[in-house]
């Protein structure tokens, strides 16, 4: 969606909508969620077994050797702050502030969790969380379950992604896997052993099913590309793989924010919140629709799913990018069948998570088709269908309830059938 108003005005309108108290309960909850997401950076979590280069990857993102090597620090979050400081939380939940980046003092407090605040521009857009465990399966499972609830983008660091890692990764929800990257850290070491190309080839199948994409990164080389004055040697940074990864993370984060802004636009339009009154004007004097019980019920009637084509009628374009459509159909088969089963088992009032998963699936396809530069006319035409479906699903997310969940799953399956028909044409 495109809108002339800026992000700050969108946030102001949401704040005004909540202040008026004229919204139905479910709509207020959705507005609060949108406001929180638009007011916060995208959350990226760095996961992986001990010794897979997680700390070095964070150091690469901030451009210096920040986290000491082998320092046995706990799970640590890097966020933006006007001044450098470390907020330490011990096992009892007590918080203490350590001024500056004094990790020795922070470690002496015996921290259970640390938040590092720094005036690094990247952290205004993306917060970084390194999840640390002792390596045991039980603790790792608990750590993953805790982290995924706080994660928008997942980065799994590895050198091989063996069976044990695959088993742990299986705990991650499919909705997050659409925003997950497999990172082959220490790529220079693998390259020196002439094993990098073969390792990437070995992981192609698992990446296509379990991750958005794969990046091989020589983290130490990437860190060296950052100069003391903040300048970056772009040739070294790109050669290390760090440049491509950083660009993709920022692009992914920006897409997520734009999707949230689009959702906010739809929400504001639906409830006719067109402007914020002047500060001197009291909220009570602003004319606004007040929903009576019957009107509220009408407002929460799920919108109908769009009528999808029975066959290749107006979309008669020849599918030139067969791989794009085939991969997308395979993605929706795996995702759609699981969601259909979940929809059949849901009881009343338990469908919100299902709708969110459908929204994530469609947004993933929008990203995939938007990235296509093959010139395939069928792909360009289908992207319009995906954008329309994405807008409808956002409205379904506002509606809440089992009916909306059923509509969302149905729409997802209709999209899959249309792609299958295009491939068969």
Secondary structure, 3 states (H helix, E strand, C coil): CCCCCCHHHHHHHHHHHHHHCCCCHHHHHHHHHHHHHHCCCEEEEEECCCCCCHHHHHHHHHCCCCCCCCCCCCEEEEEECCCCEEEEEECCCCEEEEECCCHHHHHHCCEEEEEEEECCCHHHHEEEEECCCCCCHHHHHHHHHHHHCCCCEEEEEECCCCHHHHHHHCCCCHHHHCCEEEEECCHHHHHHCCCHHHHHHHHHHHHHHHCCEEEECCHHHHHHCECCCCCECHHHHHHHCHHHHHHHHHHHHHHHHHHHHHHHHHHHHHCCCCCCCCCCCCHHHCCCCCCCHHHHHHHCCCCCCCCCCCCCCCCCCCCCCHHHHHHHHHHHHHHHHHHHHHHHHCCCCCCHHHHHHHHHHHHHHHHHHHHCCCCCHHHHHHHHHHHHHHHHHHHHHHHCCHHHHHHHHHHHHHHHHHHHHHHHC
